[in-house]
C-alpha cells in the first residue's frame, strides 16, 4: 500500500512545503532578492573592472551561470532549515504514525525544493535578460543548459535535505550552503581561473562548481563542451548518490533515536 501511494503522498507533502515557501518572506529574500542583488552588483558595479579573458564575451553573459547556481544554493539552505524544523519539532515523527508511504516526506522536500528553486532560476534568468544578457545556445546548447540545471536542482535539493536531517539544530541546518557558495566564489564563476595564483587556480579548476559553471557558460553560447559537461554531470551524480546515502543514514538515526 505504501509503495502504491508513494507518488500521491509525495505530491501532497510537496504542496504543503510549497505553501510554506510562498507564505514566507524570508524564503523570497533568500532565494530571489539576494542572488539578484549579487548579479546587479557584479554586472553594474564591478563588471566594468572585470576581465573575462575573451573580448567578445560581455561580463553579464559571463556571470549569469554562477548567479543561477547561487540562487539554487541559497534556496536549498532554506530547504535544509525546513527539513530540520520538521525533525526537531516532531512533525517527522507525526508523519511516521500516519498511513502514508515511507519516504514521501523526504520526497516532498526534494520535489518542492526543485520546484521553488526552478522558479527562482527562471526569475533570475528573466532579470538577467533585462540586464542585457543575450544567450544564443541553439537547440543543443539549450538542451545542455536545461539538463545541467535540472540535475543541479536535484543534486542541491538532496544535499539540503541530507544536511537538514543530519543537523542537530535548525540554525546549523543551512551552514553547508555557505561552503557551497564559497566554492562558487573560488571557481571560474566570477573571474577566469587563469587570473588566480597557482595553488588556488589548481583548486578552482578541480573542484565541482567549475565544470558545472563552465558547461553552462559554453552551452549558452552554442559551443557545447562535451567533456566538461560530462565531468559536470559526473560531479552532480556523485552529489546525488553521496548525499542520498547521507540522507538515508540520517533518517535511520532519527527513527532509532530515544524519545
C-alpha positions in Angstrom: 0.0 0.0 0.0 2.8 2.4 0.9 4.6 1.8 -2.4 1.3 2.3 -4.3 0.7 5.7 -2.6 4.2 7.0 -2.8 3.6 9.4 -5.7 0.3 10.9 -4.4 1.7 11.1 -0.8 4.8 12.8 -2.0 2.8 15.3 -4.0 0.6 16.0 -1.0 3.6 16.8 1.1 5.2 18.8 -1.7 2.2 21.1 -1.8 2.5 21.5 1.9 6.1 22.7 1.6 5.3 24.9 -1.4 2.6 26.7 0.7 5.2 27.3 3.4 7.6 28.7 0.9 5.1 31.0 -0.8 3.9 32.4 2.6 7.4 33.1 3.9 9.0 36.5 3.3 12.3 35.0 4.5 12.2 32.5 1.6 11.6 35.1 -1.0 14.5 37.2 0.3 16.8 34.2 0.5 16.1 32.6 -2.9 15.4 35.7 -5.0 16.5 39.1 -3.7 20.0 38.2 -2.6 21.1 36.5 -5.9 19.5 39.4 -7.9 21.5 41.9 -5.8 24.7 39.9 -6.3 24.1 39.9 -10.1 23.3 43.6 -10.2 26.4 44.4 -8.1 28.7 42.3 -10.3 27.2 43.5 -13.6 26.8 47.2 -12.9 29.3 47.9 -10.1 32.2 45.6 -10.6 31.6 44.4 -14.2 33.4 47.3 -15.8 36.6 46.3 -14.0 36.4 42.6 -14.7 38.3 40.8 -17.5 36.7 37.7 -18.8 39.8 36.8 -20.9 37.6 36.9 -24.1 37.0 40.4 -25.6 33.8 39.1 -27.4 32.3 37.9 -24.1 30.4 40.5 -22.1 30.6 40.2 -18.3 26.9 39.9 -17.9 27.0 36.8 -20.1 30.0 35.5 -18.2 28.4 35.8 -14.7 24.9 34.6 -15.2 25.7 30.8 -14.9 27.2 31.3 -11.4 24.4 33.6 -10.3 21.8 30.9 -11.3 23.7 28.4 -9.1 24.0 30.9 -6.3 20.2 31.2 -6.3 19.8 27.4 -6.1 22.3 27.2 -3.3 20.5 29.9 -1.4 17.2 28.2 -1.8 18.4 24.8 -0.6 19.7 26.4 2.6 16.1 27.1 3.4 15.2 23.5 2.4 17.7 22.2 5.0 16.2 24.6 7.6 12.6 23.4 6.9 13.6 19.7 7.0 15.3 20.2 10.3 12.3 22.1 11.8 10.1 19.1 10.8 12.6 16.8 12.6 13.2 18.8 15.7 9.6 19.9 16.3 8.1 16.4 16.0 6.4 16.7 12.6 8.5 14.0 11.1 7.6 11.6 13.9 3.9 12.6 13.5 4.1 11.7 9.8 5.6 8.3 10.6 2.5 7.4 12.6 0.2 8.2 9.6 -0.7 5.7 6.8 1.5 7.4 4.2 4.3 6.0 2.1 7.8 5.8 3.7 10.0 8.3 2.0 7.2 10.6 1.0 8.2 13.3 3.5 11.8 13.2 2.2 10.5 13.1 -1.4 8.1 16.0 -0.7 11.0 18.2 0.5 13.2 17.3 -2.5 10.4 17.9 -5.1 9.3 21.2 -3.5 12.9 22.4 -3.4 13.3 21.5 -7.1 10.1 23.4 -8.0 10.7 26.5 -5.9 14.4 26.8 -6.9 13.5 26.2 -10.5 11.1 29.1 -10.4 13.8 31.2 -8.8 16.2 30.3 -11.6 13.6 31.3 -14.2 13.1 34.7 -12.4 16.9 35.2 -12.3 17.1 34.4 -16.0 14.4 37.0 -16.8 16.2 39.6 -14.7 19.4 38.8 -16.5 17.7 39.5 -19.8 16.7 42.9 -18.5 20.4 43.5 -17.6 21.5 42.8 -21.1 22.1 39.0 -21.0 21.8 37.6 -24.5 22.4 33.9 -24.8 22.4 32.1 -28.2 22.6 28.5 -27.3 20.9 26.8 -30.3 18.9 23.6 -29.7 21.9 21.5 -28.5 23.1 24.2 -26.1 19.6 24.8 -24.8 19.2 21.1 -24.1 22.5 21.1 -22.2 21.6 24.2 -20.2 18.2 22.8 -19.1 19.6 19.4 -18.4 22.5 20.5 -16.3 20.3 23.0 -14.4 17.7 20.3 -13.7 20.3 17.8 -12.4 21.8 20.6 -10.4 18.4 21.4 -8.8 18.0 17.7 -7.8 21.6 17.4 -6.5 21.4 20.5 -4.4 17.9 19.6 -3.1 19.2 16.1 -2.0 22.1 17.9 -0.3 19.8 20.3 1.5 17.6 17.5 2.7 20.5 15.4 3.9 22.0 18.2 6.0 18.6 19.1 7.3 18.1 15.6 8.5 21.6 15.3 10.0 21.9 18.7 11.7 21.3 18.9 15.4 19.5 22.2 15.2 17.7 24.3 12.6 20.3 27.0 13.0 23.0 24.7 11.8 21.0 23.0 9.0 21.9 25.6 6.4 25.6 26.0 7.2 26.5 23.8 4.3 25.2 26.4 1.8 27.9 28.8 2.8 30.5 26.2 1.9 28.9 25.6 -1.5 28.6 29.4 -2.2 32.3 29.7 -1.1 33.2 27.1 -3.7 31.4 29.2 -6.3 33.4 32.3 -5.5 36.6 30.2 -5.7 35.8 28.9 -9.2 35.5 30.2 -12.7 32.2 31.8 -11.8 33.2 35.4 -11.4 36.7 35.5 -12.9 38.8 33.2 -15.1 40.9 30.8 -13.0 43.9 31.8 -15.1 44.0 35.1 -13.1 44.5 33.2 -9.8 47.7 32.1 -8.0 48.9 28.7 -8.9 47.7 26.8 -5.9 44.3 28.5 -5.8 44.0 28.0 -9.6 44.6 24.3 -9.2 41.9 24.0 -6.6 39.4 26.1 -8.6 40.0 24.0 -11.7 39.4 20.7 -9.9 36.5 21.4 -7.6 32.9 20.5 -8.7 31.5 24.0 -9.2 33.9 25.0 -12.0 32.9 22.3 -14.6 29.2 22.9 -13.8 29.6 26.6 -14.4 31.8 26.1 -17.5 29.4 23.7 -19.1 26.5 26.2 -18.7 28.7 29.1 -20.0 29.7 27.1 -23.1 26.2 25.9 -23.8 24.7 29.4 -23.6 26.9 30.5 -26.4 26.1 27.4 -28.6 29.5 25.9 -28.0 28.7 22.7 -26.2 31.8 21.2 -24.4 31.1 17.5 -24.2 33.9 16.6 -21.9 33.3 19.5 -19.5 29.5 18.7 -19.5 30.3 15.0 -18.8 32.6 16.0 -15.9 29.9 18.3 -14.5 27.2 15.5 -14.7 29.6 13.0 -13.0 30.1 15.5 -10.1 26.4 16.1 -9.9 25.6 12.3 -9.9 28.2 11.8 -7.2 26.5 14.5 -5.1 23.1 12.8 -5.6 24.5 9.4 -4.6 26.7 10.6 -1.8 24.1 12.9 -0.1 21.4 10.3 -0.8 23.4 7.9 1.3 24.0 10.5 4.0 20.2 11.2 4.0 19.4 7.5 4.4 21.8 7.3 7.3 20.3 10.4 8.9 16.8 9.0 8.5 17.8 5.8 10.3 19.4 7.7 13.1 16.3 9.9 13.6 13.9 6.9 13.5 16.0 5.0 16.0 16.7 7.8 18.5 15.5 7.6 22.0 12.4 9.6 22.9 
